[in-house]
Amino acid sequence: MASDVLTCSLLRTLAATKPKGKFLELGTGTGLSTAWILDGMDDASSLLSIDNDKKFLEIAQEFLADDNRLNLIHTDGGEWVSENKNAKFDYIFADTWHGKYLLLDDVLAMLNKGGLYIIDDMLAQPNWPDGHQEKAVNLINYLETRADLILTKQVWATGIVIAVKK
């Protein structure tokens, strides 16, 4: 499910706050949010975007391949996180299960001090399966307990949470 235009606009604006930044997107999809993040990044920044669906990545590659700031990787998010635990980023958009509901602590450990952690789809959606609302609530509750994050929850777009690492 692609991010909505309001979320994408916010992603672009927040990307502009990280000059020379290292960006990570977990869940490229077809590249819609990727394009917006790239639009907000300066020329000295880099974006690593990961997805496990080769067909989606081929679409993103077709439209975004000319951008030398972008590295698209076809792999399982969980495997990538497990193999790259020492990587550090200034901005992480977790738009898939890994980094949001799975391996959350590992992904948050990748965040530099002052880095942004962004998730969307936190407001109930009509297409959510039974029990998913509880997962979203539990995720937000957990993030609120972390002393190393400053958190803002937005009841806007599809429900966005932005955290900054202390």
VMD Tcl script that builds the backbone (N, CA, C; Angstrom):
set m [mol new atoms 498]
animate dup $m
set s [atomselect $m all]
$s set {name element resname resid chain x y z} {
  {N N MET 1 A 0.848 -1.179 0.000}
  {CA C MET 1 A 0.000 0.000 0.000}
  {C C MET 1 A 0.890 1.238 0.000}
  {N N ALA 2 A 0.755 2.065 -0.998}
  {CA C ALA 2 A 1.585 3.266 -1.120}
  {C C ALA 2 A 1.194 4.295 -0.061}
  {N N SER 3 A 2.183 5.077 0.356}
  {CA C SER 3 A 1.919 6.167 1.298}
  {C C SER 3 A 1.059 7.219 0.617}
  {N N ASP 4 A 0.240 7.908 1.418}
  {CA C ASP 4 A -0.605 8.937 0.815}
  {C C ASP 4 A 0.186 10.221 0.601}
  {N N VAL 5 A -0.367 11.136 -0.163}
  {CA C VAL 5 A 0.351 12.349 -0.557}
  {C C VAL 5 A 0.668 13.241 0.647}
  {N N LEU 6 A -0.182 13.266 1.657}
  {CA C LEU 6 A 0.109 14.067 2.847}
  {C C LEU 6 A 1.342 13.519 3.567}
  {N N THR 7 A 1.398 12.220 3.726}
  {CA C THR 7 A 2.567 11.595 4.342}
  {C C THR 7 A 3.814 11.873 3.517}
  {N N CYS 8 A 3.701 11.723 2.210}
  {CA C CYS 8 A 4.850 11.956 1.331}
  {C C CYS 8 A 5.353 13.395 1.446}
  {N N SER 9 A 4.445 14.340 1.504}
  {CA C SER 9 A 4.835 15.741 1.662}
  {C C SER 9 A 5.609 15.955 2.954}
  {N N LEU 10 A 5.144 15.346 4.032}
  {CA C LEU 10 A 5.833 15.450 5.310}
  {C C LEU 10 A 7.212 14.784 5.241}
  {N N LEU 11 A 7.302 13.634 4.602}
  {CA C LEU 11 A 8.584 12.948 4.450}
  {C C LEU 11 A 9.592 13.842 3.727}
  {N N ARG 12 A 9.136 14.531 2.691}
  {CA C ARG 12 A 10.012 15.450 1.939}
  {C C ARG 12 A 10.491 16.589 2.820}
  {N N THR 13 A 9.573 17.193 3.567}
  {CA C THR 13 A 9.933 18.311 4.437}
  {C C THR 13 A 10.927 17.873 5.505}
  {N N LEU 14 A 10.681 16.737 6.130}
  {CA C LEU 14 A 11.589 16.241 7.165}
  {C C LEU 14 A 12.946 15.861 6.581}
  {N N ALA 15 A 12.969 15.362 5.353}
  {CA C ALA 15 A 14.240 15.029 4.704}
  {C C ALA 15 A 15.107 16.274 4.544}
  {N N ALA 16 A 14.483 17.397 4.306}
  {CA C ALA 16 A 15.236 18.637 4.120}
  {C C ALA 16 A 15.939 19.094 5.394}
  {N N THR 17 A 15.558 18.541 6.550}
  {CA C THR 17 A 16.194 18.917 7.816}
  {C C THR 17 A 17.494 18.168 8.071}
  {N N LYS 18 A 17.874 17.271 7.173}
  {CA C LYS 18 A 19.053 16.421 7.378}
  {C C LYS 18 A 20.063 16.587 6.235}
  {N N PRO 19 A 20.698 17.767 6.128}
  {CA C PRO 19 A 21.711 17.928 5.074}
  {C C PRO 19 A 22.865 16.956 5.287}
  {N N LYS 20 A 23.384 16.447 4.186}
  {CA C LYS 20 A 24.453 15.442 4.196}
  {C C LYS 20 A 24.038 14.211 4.998}
  {N N GLY 21 A 22.745 13.927 5.000}
  {CA C GLY 21 A 22.211 12.852 5.825}
  {C C GLY 21 A 22.306 11.477 5.192}
  {N N LYS 22 A 22.276 10.484 6.075}
  {CA C LYS 22 A 22.172 9.086 5.668}
  {C C LYS 22 A 20.746 8.650 5.962}
  {N N PHE 23 A 20.036 8.256 4.923}
  {CA C PHE 23 A 18.620 7.938 4.999}
  {C C PHE 23 A 18.404 6.448 4.760}
  {N N LEU 24 A 17.410 5.892 5.473}
  {CA C LEU 24 A 17.017 4.495 5.298}
  {C C LEU 24 A 15.503 4.445 5.155}
  {N N GLU 25 A 15.063 3.743 4.124}
  {CA C GLU 25 A 13.636 3.479 3.936}
  {C C GLU 25 A 13.453 1.972 3.922}
  {N N LEU 26 A 12.654 1.485 4.846}
  {CA C LEU 26 A 12.327 0.062 4.911}
  {C C LEU 26 A 10.942 -0.115 4.297}
  {N N GLY 27 A 10.904 -0.624 3.081}
  {CA C GLY 27 A 9.658 -0.784 2.353}
  {C C GLY 27 A 9.561 0.215 1.220}
  {N N THR 28 A 10.288 -0.010 0.152}
  {CA C THR 28 A 10.295 0.881 -1.011}
  {C C THR 28 A 8.958 0.893 -1.720}
  {N N GLY 29 A 8.354 -0.281 -1.853}
  {CA C GLY 29 A 7.166 -0.386 -2.690}
  {C C GLY 29 A 7.537 -0.010 -4.113}
  {N N THR 30 A 6.679 0.736 -4.782}
  {CA C THR 30 A 6.959 1.170 -6.153}
  {C C THR 30 A 7.769 2.463 -6.191}
  {N N GLY 31 A 8.076 3.032 -5.028}
  {CA C GLY 31 A 8.964 4.188 -4.975}
  {C C GLY 31 A 8.287 5.528 -4.787}
  {N N LEU 32 A 7.001 5.556 -4.474}
  {CA C LEU 32 A 6.324 6.836 -4.304}
  {C C LEU 32 A 6.940 7.639 -3.155}
  {N N SER 33 A 6.988 7.078 -1.961}
  {CA C SER 33 A 7.570 7.818 -0.842}
  {C C SER 33 A 9.071 8.024 -1.057}
  {N N THR 34 A 9.716 7.093 -1.735}
  {CA C THR 34 A 11.140 7.218 -2.057}
  {C C THR 34 A 11.385 8.497 -2.859}
  {N N ALA 35 A 10.550 8.726 -3.859}
  {CA C ALA 35 A 10.696 9.915 -4.708}
  {C C ALA 35 A 10.548 11.197 -3.889}
  {N N TRP 36 A 9.612 11.217 -2.964}
  {CA C TRP 36 A 9.396 12.404 -2.137}
  {C C TRP 36 A 10.565 12.626 -1.175}
  {N N ILE 37 A 11.072 11.554 -0.596}
  {CA C ILE 37 A 12.235 11.681 0.292}
  {C C ILE 37 A 13.414 12.238 -0.504}
  {N N LEU 38 A 13.665 11.678 -1.675}
  {CA C LEU 38 A 14.747 12.164 -2.525}
  {C C LEU 38 A 14.576 13.643 -2.856}
  {N N ASP 39 A 13.343 14.070 -3.082}
  {CA C ASP 39 A 13.078 15.465 -3.428}
  {C C ASP 39 A 13.442 16.412 -2.286}
  {N N GLY 40 A 13.352 15.923 -1.047}
  {CA C GLY 40 A 13.702 16.758 0.102}
  {C C GLY 40 A 15.173 16.707 0.474}
  {N N MET 41 A 15.877 15.686 0.022}
  {CA C MET 41 A 17.294 15.505 0.363}
  {C C MET 41 A 18.175 16.469 -0.422}
  {N N ASP 42 A 19.293 16.870 0.178}
  {CA C ASP 42 A 20.263 17.661 -0.576}
  {C C ASP 42 A 21.158 16.723 -1.393}
  {N N ASP 43 A 22.017 17.315 -2.221}
  {CA C ASP 43 A 22.858 16.520 -3.123}
  {C C ASP 43 A 23.924 15.703 -2.412}
  {N N ALA 44 A 24.236 16.051 -1.158}
  {CA C ALA 44 A 25.270 15.331 -0.412}
  {C C ALA 44 A 24.702 14.188 0.433}
  {N N SER 45 A 23.399 13.985 0.385}
  {CA C SER 45 A 22.743 12.934 1.171}
  {C C SER 45 A 22.643 11.648 0.358}
  {N N SER 46 A 22.393 10.535 1.072}
  {CA C SER 46 A 22.201 9.249 0.410}
  {C C SER 46 A 21.022 8.518 1.039}
  {N N LEU 47 A 20.309 7.778 0.192}
  {CA C LEU 47 A 19.145 7.009 0.629}
  {C C LEU 47 A 19.330 5.550 0.243}
  {N N LEU 48 A 19.206 4.693 1.242}
  {CA C LEU 48 A 19.202 3.250 1.052}
  {C C LEU 48 A 17.751 2.807 1.243}
  {N N SER 49 A 17.176 2.185 0.225}
  {CA C SER 49 A 15.776 1.770 0.295}
  {C C SER 49 A 15.676 0.279 -0.006}
  {N N ILE 50 A 14.940 -0.418 0.836}
  {CA C ILE 50 A 14.907 -1.882 0.817}
  {C C ILE 50 A 13.477 -2.388 0.616}
  {N N ASP 51 A 13.345 -3.397 -0.223}
  {CA C ASP 51 A 12.048 -4.047 -0.385}
  {C C ASP 51 A 12.275 -5.502 -0.786}
  {N N ASN 52 A 11.331 -6.351 -0.424}
  {CA C ASN 52 A 11.452 -7.775 -0.750}
  {C C ASN 52 A 10.681 -8.160 -2.008}
  {N N ASP 53 A 10.011 -7.192 -2.642}
  {CA C ASP 53 A 9.221 -7.482 -3.838}
  {C C ASP 53 A 9.968 -6.965 -5.073}
  {N N LYS 54 A 10.515 -7.877 -5.841}
  {CA C LYS 54 A 11.328 -7.513 -7.002}
  {C C LYS 54 A 10.527 -6.715 -8.034}
  {N N LYS 55 A 9.272 -7.067 -8.239}
  {CA C LYS 55 A 8.446 -6.346 -9.223}
  {C C LYS 55 A 8.269 -4.887 -8.828}
  {N N PHE 56 A 8.033 -4.634 -7.545}
  {CA C PHE 56 A 7.904 -3.254 -7.078}
  {C C PHE 56 A 9.214 -2.495 -7.250}
  {N N LEU 57 A 10.311 -3.130 -6.887}
  {CA C LEU 57 A 11.614 -2.477 -7.018}
  {C C LEU 57 A 11.959 -2.170 -8.475}
  {N N GLU 58 A 11.537 -3.012 -9.388}
  {CA C GLU 58 A 11.775 -2.744 -10.807}
  {C C GLU 58 A 11.057 -1.474 -11.248}
  {N N ILE 59 A 9.862 -1.243 -10.717}
  {CA C ILE 59 A 9.139 -0.007 -11.031}
  {C C ILE 59 A 9.882 1.189 -10.451}
  {N N ALA 60 A 10.283 1.086 -9.197}
  {CA C ALA 60 A 11.043 2.174 -8.571}
  {C C ALA 60 A 12.332 2.426 -9.350}
  {N N GLN 61 A 13.026 1.377 -9.731}
  {CA C GLN 61 A 14.278 1.492 -10.480}
  {C C GLN 61 A 14.052 2.216 -11.805}
  {N N GLU 62 A 12.960 1.883 -12.478}
  {CA C GLU 62 A 12.670 2.492 -13.777}
  {C C GLU 62 A 12.536 4.009 -13.663}
  {N N PHE 63 A 11.896 4.476 -12.612}
  {CA C PHE 63 A 11.614 5.900 -12.499}
  {C C PHE 63 A 12.638 6.682 -11.687}
  {N N LEU 64 A 13.416 5.993 -10.854}
  {CA C LEU 64 A 14.327 6.702 -9.954}
  {C C LEU 64 A 15.796 6.354 -10.176}
  {N N ALA 65 A 16.103 5.517 -11.137}
  {CA C ALA 65 A 17.462 4.993 -11.319}
  {C C ALA 65 A 18.497 6.070 -11.601}
  {N N ASP 66 A 18.109 7.181 -12.165}
  {CA C ASP 66 A 19.074 8.220 -12.523}
  {C C ASP 66 A 19.590 8.989 -11.313}
  {N N ASP 67 A 19.012 8.777 -10.159}
  {CA C ASP 67 A 19.420 9.522 -8.975}
  {C C ASP 67 A 20.581 8.803 -8.298}
  {N N ASN 68 A 21.774 9.399 -8.361}
  {CA C ASN 68 A 22.959 8.729 -7.805}
  {C C ASN 68 A 23.002 8.756 -6.284}
  {N N ARG 69 A 22.009 9.374 -5.636}
  {CA C ARG 69 A 21.943 9.370 -4.176}
  {C C ARG 69 A 21.199 8.150 -3.656}
  {N N LEU 70 A 20.609 7.360 -4.542}
  {CA C LEU 70 A 19.716 6.261 -4.171}
  {C C LEU 70 A 20.361 4.904 -4.416}
  {N N ASN 71 A 20.213 4.024 -3.422}
  {CA C ASN 71 A 20.626 2.633 -3.548}
  {C C ASN 71 A 19.417 1.769 -3.209}
  {N N LEU 72 A 18.846 1.115 -4.220}
  {CA C LEU 72 A 17.707 0.214 -4.033}
  {C C LEU 72 A 18.231 -1.203 -3.834}
  {N N ILE 73 A 17.740 -1.865 -2.805}
  {CA C ILE 73 A 18.201 -3.213 -2.487}
  {C C ILE 73 A 17.014 -4.167 -2.418}
  {N N HIS 74 A 17.111 -5.261 -3.164}
  {CA C HIS 74 A 16.103 -6.318 -3.132}
  {C C HIS 74 A 16.541 -7.375 -2.129}
  {N N THR 75 A 15.875 -7.379 -0.977}
  {CA C THR 75 A 16.186 -8.358 0.058}
  {C C THR 75 A 15.052 -8.371 1.076}
  {N N ASP 76 A 15.075 -9.373 1.906}
  {CA C ASP 76 A 14.150 -9.440 3.029}
  {C C ASP 76 A 14.584 -8.415 4.079}
  {N N GLY 77 A 13.659 -7.600 4.544}
  {CA C GLY 77 A 13.980 -6.565 5.519}
  {C C GLY 77 A 14.586 -7.109 6.798}
  {N N GLY 78 A 14.071 -8.206 7.272}
  {CA C GLY 78 A 14.592 -8.804 8.490}
  {C C GLY 78 A 16.027 -9.269 8.334}
  {N N GLU 79 A 16.326 -9.903 7.207}
  {CA C GLU 79 A 17.698 -10.339 6.947}
  {C C GLU 79 A 18.629 -9.137 6.859}
  {N N TRP 80 A 18.189 -8.081 6.153}
  {CA C TRP 80 A 19.036 -6.906 5.998}
  {C C TRP 80 A 19.329 -6.259 7.351}
  {N N VAL 81 A 18.298 -6.097 8.170}
  {CA C VAL 81 A 18.499 -5.489 9.490}
  {C C VAL 81 A 19.457 -6.336 10.310}
  {N N SER 82 A 19.254 -7.638 10.324}
  {CA C SER 82 A 20.113 -8.533 11.101}
  {C C SER 82 A 21.562 -8.477 10.648}
  {N N GLU 83 A 21.793 -8.300 9.349}
  {CA C GLU 83 A 23.149 -8.276 8.805}
  {C C GLU 83 A 23.801 -6.894 8.874}
  {N N ASN 84 A 23.037 -5.853 9.217}
  {CA C ASN 84 A 23.557 -4.482 9.181}
  {C C ASN 84 A 23.285 -3.726 10.481}
  {N N LYS 85 A 23.340 -4.424 11.592}
  {CA C LYS 85 A 23.011 -3.813 12.880}
  {C C LYS 85 A 23.924 -2.653 13.252}
  {N N ASN 86 A 25.114 -2.588 12.702}
  {CA C ASN 86 A 26.037 -1.506 13.034}
  {C C ASN 86 A 25.885 -0.283 12.140}
  {N N ALA 87 A 25.021 -0.358 11.147}
  {CA C ALA 87 A 24.796 0.792 10.269}
  {C C ALA 87 A 24.118 1.908 11.062}
  {N N LYS 88 A 24.401 3.152 10.688}
  {CA C LYS 88 A 23.823 4.317 11.381}
  {C C LYS 88 A 23.172 5.241 10.362}
  {N N PHE 89 A 22.031 5.811 10.772}
  {CA C PHE 89 A 21.260 6.673 9.882}
  {C C PHE 89 A 20.755 7.905 10.623}
  {N N ASP 90 A 20.533 8.950 9.844}
  {CA C ASP 90 A 20.003 10.202 10.376}
  {C C ASP 90 A 18.486 10.284 10.227}
  {N N TYR 91 A 17.930 9.386 9.430}
  {CA C TYR 91 A 16.509 9.438 9.077}
  {C C TYR 91 A 16.108 8.022 8.683}
  {N N ILE 92 A 15.111 7.499 9.360}
  {CA C ILE 92 A 14.603 6.166 9.027}
  {C C ILE 92 A 13.093 6.259 8.850}
  {N N PHE 93 A 12.627 5.878 7.663}
  {CA C PHE 93 A 11.193 5.743 7.412}
  {C C PHE 93 A 10.906 4.249 7.339}
  {N N ALA 94 A 10.223 3.733 8.356}
  {CA C ALA 94 A 9.884 2.312 8.434}
  {C C ALA 94 A 8.455 2.138 7.932}
  {N N ASP 95 A 8.348 1.667 6.715}
  {CA C ASP 95 A 7.047 1.535 6.065}
  {C C ASP 95 A 6.729 0.075 5.763}
  {N N THR 96 A 7.248 -0.802 6.588}
  {CA C THR 96 A 6.979 -2.230 6.459}
  {C C THR 96 A 7.074 -2.848 7.850}
  {N N TRP 97 A 6.826 -4.111 7.960}
  {CA C TRP 97 A 6.814 -4.765 9.265}
  {C C TRP 97 A 8.166 -4.699 9.961}
  {N N HIS 98 A 9.236 -4.948 9.198}
  {CA C HIS 98 A 10.574 -4.886 9.796}
  {C C HIS 98 A 10.927 -3.425 10.035}
  {N N GLY 99 A 11.224 -3.139 11.281}
  {CA C GLY 99 A 11.502 -1.756 11.663}
  {C C GLY 99 A 10.316 -1.071 12.286}
  {N N LYS 100 A 9.174 -1.731 12.196}
  {CA C LYS 100 A 7.957 -1.190 12.804}
  {C C LYS 100 A 7.423 -2.192 13.821}
  {N N TYR 101 A 7.018 -3.337 13.380}
  {CA C TYR 101 A 6.481 -4.357 14.279}
  {C C TYR 101 A 7.486 -5.476 14.573}
  {N N LEU 102 A 8.479 -5.607 13.731}
  {CA C LEU 102 A 9.514 -6.623 13.892}
  {C C LEU 102 A 10.880 -5.940 13.918}
  {N N LEU 103 A 11.764 -6.401 14.760}
  {CA C LEU 103 A 13.133 -5.888 14.863}
  {C C LEU 103 A 13.179 -4.389 15.164}
  {N N LEU 104 A 12.187 -3.905 15.859}
  {CA C LEU 104 A 12.094 -2.477 16.164}
  {C C LEU 104 A 13.305 -1.984 16.937}
  {N N ASP 105 A 13.691 -2.687 17.986}
  {CA C ASP 105 A 14.831 -2.240 18.791}
  {C C ASP 105 A 16.118 -2.199 17.971}
  {N N ASP 106 A 16.298 -3.163 17.085}
  {CA C ASP 106 A 17.488 -3.173 16.231}
  {C C ASP 106 A 17.503 -1.960 15.302}
  {N N VAL 107 A 16.356 -1.629 14.737}
  {CA C VAL 107 A 16.278 -0.484 13.827}
  {C C VAL 107 A 16.466 0.825 14.587}
  {N N LEU 108 A 15.862 0.940 15.755}
  {CA C LEU 108 A 16.038 2.165 16.540}
  {C C LEU 108 A 17.496 2.345 16.976}
  {N N ALA 109 A 18.217 1.237 17.172}
  {CA C ALA 109 A 19.636 1.319 17.525}
  {C C ALA 109 A 20.462 1.863 16.354}
  {N N MET 110 A 19.937 1.792 15.140}
  {CA C MET 110 A 20.627 2.313 13.959}
  {C C MET 110 A 20.497 3.833 13.832}
  {N N LEU 111 A 19.654 4.409 14.635}
  {CA C LEU 111 A 19.367 5.838 14.529}
  {C C LEU 111 A 20.425 6.656 15.263}
  {N N ASN 112 A 21.017 7.609 14.553}
  {CA C ASN 112 A 21.980 8.523 15.171}
  {C C ASN 112 A 21.276 9.467 16.137}
  {N N LYS 113 A 22.031 10.016 17.070}
  {CA C LYS 113 A 21.502 11.042 17.960}
  {C C LYS 113 A 20.987 12.197 17.100}
  {N N GLY 114 A 19.788 12.648 17.399}
  {CA C GLY 114 A 19.146 13.696 16.610}
  {C C GLY 114 A 18.451 13.168 15.366}
  {N N GLY 115 A 18.548 11.850 15.140}
  {CA C GLY 115 A 17.949 11.240 13.959}
  {C C GLY 115 A 16.447 11.096 14.085}
  {N N LEU 116 A 15.778 11.083 12.940}
  {CA C LEU 116 A 14.325 10.951 12.856}
  {C C LEU 116 A 13.929 9.511 12.558}
  {N N TYR 117 A 12.945 9.024 13.301}
  {CA C TYR 117 A 12.311 7.730 13.043}
  {C C TYR 117 A 10.858 8.040 12.720}
  {N N ILE 118 A 10.401 7.625 11.547}
  {CA C ILE 118 A 9.067 7.989 11.069}
  {C C ILE 118 A 8.314 6.723 10.675}
  {N N ILE 119 A 7.069 6.630 11.146}
  {CA C ILE 119 A 6.187 5.542 10.731}
  {C C ILE 119 A 4.818 6.132 10.395}
  {N N ASP 120 A 4.123 5.476 9.492}
  {CA C ASP 120 A 2.763 5.911 9.145}
  {C C ASP 120 A 1.804 4.737 9.323}
  {N N ASP 121 A 0.563 4.936 8.924}
  {CA C ASP 121 A -0.477 3.902 9.032}
  {C C ASP 121 A -0.744 3.504 10.478}
  {N N MET 122 A -0.792 4.486 11.364}
  {CA C MET 122 A -1.057 4.230 12.778}
  {C C MET 122 A -2.516 4.470 13.154}
  {N N LEU 123 A -3.310 5.041 12.248}
  {CA C LEU 123 A -4.755 5.173 12.468}
  {C C LEU 123 A -5.447 3.996 11.793}
  {N N ALA 124 A -6.464 3.487 12.430}
  {CA C ALA 124 A -7.183 2.323 11.901}
  {C C ALA 124 A -7.617 2.553 10.453}
  {N N GLN 125 A -7.390 1.548 9.642}
  {CA C GLN 125 A -7.749 1.592 8.227}
  {C C GLN 125 A -8.784 0.496 7.957}
  {N N PRO 126 A -9.699 0.749 7.020}
  {CA C PRO 126 A -10.747 -0.247 6.758}
  {C C PRO 126 A -10.217 -1.589 6.264}
  {N N ASN 127 A -9.029 -1.612 5.674}
  {CA C ASN 127 A -8.495 -2.862 5.132}
  {C C ASN 127 A -7.633 -3.635 6.134}
  {N N TRP 128 A -7.518 -3.140 7.364}
  {CA C TRP 128 A -6.708 -3.838 8.363}
  {C C TRP 128 A -7.347 -5.162 8.761}
  {N N PRO 129 A -6.537 -6.209 8.916}
  {CA C PRO 129 A -7.071 -7.487 9.388}
  {C C PRO 129 A -7.382 -7.406 10.888}
  {N N ASP 130 A -8.161 -8.346 11.355}
  {CA C ASP 130 A -8.474 -8.409 12.787}
  {C C ASP 130 A -7.185 -8.457 13.596}
  {N N GLY 131 A -7.140 -7.688 14.671}
  {CA C GLY 131 A -5.995 -7.675 15.563}
  {C C GLY 131 A -4.920 -6.664 15.218}
  {N N HIS 132 A -4.996 -6.072 14.027}
  {CA C HIS 132 A -3.929 -5.143 13.634}
  {C C HIS 132 A -3.998 -3.835 14.417}
  {N N GLN 133 A -5.174 -3.382 14.738}
  {CA C GLN 133 A -5.315 -2.156 15.531}
  {C C GLN 133 A -4.585 -2.304 16.869}
  {N N GLU 134 A -4.706 -3.464 17.482}
  {CA C GLU 134 A -4.024 -3.715 18.752}
  {C C GLU 134 A -2.505 -3.654 18.580}
  {N N LYS 135 A -2.000 -4.172 17.448}
  {CA C LYS 135 A -0.561 -4.099 17.175}
  {C C LYS 135 A -0.101 -2.648 17.085}
  {N N ALA 136 A -0.870 -1.821 16.395}
  {CA C ALA 136 A -0.512 -0.410 16.242}
  {C C ALA 136 A -0.529 0.303 17.594}
  {N N VAL 137 A -1.543 0.055 18.389}
  {CA C VAL 137 A -1.632 0.668 19.717}
  {C C VAL 137 A -0.462 0.217 20.589}
  {N N ASN 138 A -0.157 -1.069 20.570}
  {CA C ASN 138 A 0.961 -1.587 21.366}
  {C C ASN 138 A 2.293 -0.983 20.921}
  {N N LEU 139 A 2.468 -0.801 19.618}
  {CA C LEU 139 A 3.685 -0.193 19.098}
  {C C LEU 139 A 3.837 1.237 19.619}
  {N N ILE 140 A 2.792 2.016 19.521}
  {CA C ILE 140 A 2.847 3.400 19.995}
  {C C ILE 140 A 3.095 3.436 21.499}
  {N N ASN 141 A 2.418 2.592 22.229}
  {CA C ASN 141 A 2.625 2.542 23.686}
  {C C ASN 141 A 4.072 2.209 24.021}
  {N N TYR 142 A 4.655 1.265 23.291}
  {CA C TYR 142 A 6.052 0.905 23.525}
  {C C TYR 142 A 6.982 2.083 23.214}
  {N N LEU 143 A 6.772 2.729 22.085}
  {CA C LEU 143 A 7.611 3.867 21.726}
  {C C LEU 143 A 7.547 4.966 22.786}
  {N N GLU 144 A 6.361 5.152 23.371}
  {CA C GLU 144 A 6.194 6.179 24.407}
  {C C GLU 144 A 6.982 5.850 25.675}
  {N N THR 145 A 7.297 4.590 25.904}
  {CA C THR 145 A 8.029 4.207 27.115}
  {C C THR 145 A 9.532 4.381 26.968}
  {N N ARG 146 A 10.013 4.566 25.767}
  {CA C ARG 146 A 11.457 4.639 25.524}
  {C C ARG 146 A 12.007 5.994 25.954}
  {N N ALA 147 A 12.945 5.968 26.865}
  {CA C ALA 147 A 13.546 7.200 27.381}
  {C C ALA 147 A 14.495 7.843 26.379}
  {N N ASP 148 A 14.892 7.106 25.331}
  {CA C ASP 148 A 15.844 7.649 24.357}
  {C C ASP 148 A 15.171 8.314 23.164}
  {N N LEU 149 A 13.840 8.440 23.208}
  {CA C LEU 149 A 13.106 9.043 22.095}
  {C C LEU 149 A 12.216 10.190 22.576}
  {N N ILE 150 A 12.117 11.204 21.753}
  {CA C ILE 150 A 11.092 12.238 21.918}
  {C C ILE 150 A 10.088 11.985 20.804}
  {N N LEU 151 A 8.816 11.866 21.170}
  {CA C LEU 151 A 7.803 11.335 20.263}
  {C C LEU 151 A 6.682 12.338 20.022}
  {N N THR 152 A 6.228 12.400 18.778}
  {CA C THR 152 A 5.014 13.142 18.426}
  {C C THR 152 A 4.114 12.216 17.627}
  {N N LYS 153 A 2.860 12.128 18.061}
  {CA C LYS 153 A 1.854 11.326 17.361}
  {C C LYS 153 A 0.916 12.301 16.654}
  {N N GLN 154 A 0.680 12.063 15.388}
  {CA C GLN 154 A -0.183 12.934 14.604}
  {C C GLN 154 A -1.422 12.179 14.148}
  {N N VAL 155 A -2.554 12.729 14.471}
  {CA C VAL 155 A -3.823 12.190 13.991}
  {C C VAL 155 A -4.133 12.949 12.697}
  {N N TRP 156 A -3.390 12.581 11.697}
  {CA C TRP 156 A -3.393 13.284 10.413}
  {C C TRP 156 A -2.966 12.289 9.347}
  {N N ALA 157 A -3.413 12.468 8.154}
  {CA C ALA 157 A -3.141 11.532 7.069}
  {C C ALA 157 A -3.570 10.130 7.537}
  {N N THR 158 A -2.676 9.145 7.494}
  {CA C THR 158 A -3.030 7.794 7.945}
  {C C THR 158 A -2.582 7.538 9.378}
  {N N GLY 159 A -2.162 8.603 10.057}
  {CA C GLY 159 A -1.647 8.482 11.419}
  {C C GLY 159 A -0.140 8.319 11.365}
  {N N ILE 160 A 0.550 9.362 11.736}
  {CA C ILE 160 A 2.003 9.385 11.621}
  {C C ILE 160 A 2.614 9.547 13.001}
  {N N VAL 161 A 3.698 8.843 13.240}
  {CA C VAL 161 A 4.473 9.000 14.460}
  {C C VAL 161 A 5.879 9.410 14.032}
  {N N ILE 162 A 6.369 10.468 14.670}
  {CA C ILE 162 A 7.733 10.937 14.430}
  {C C ILE 162 A 8.450 10.913 15.763}
  {N N ALA 163 A 9.608 10.292 15.772}
  {CA C ALA 163 A 10.429 10.254 16.988}
  {C C ALA 163 A 11.815 10.786 16.642}
  {N N VAL 164 A 12.415 11.425 17.629}
  {CA C VAL 164 A 13.785 11.900 17.505}
  {C C VAL 164 A 14.604 11.220 18.596}
  {N N LYS 165 A 15.774 10.720 18.212}
  {CA C LYS 165 A 16.652 10.039 19.166}
  {C C LYS 165 A 17.392 11.083 19.997}
  {N N LYS 166 A 17.294 10.923 21.319}
  {CA C LYS 166 A 18.017 11.841 22.236}
  {C C LYS 166 A 19.496 11.538 22.228}
}
mol reanalyze $m
mol bondsrecalc $m
mol representation Tube
mol addrep $m
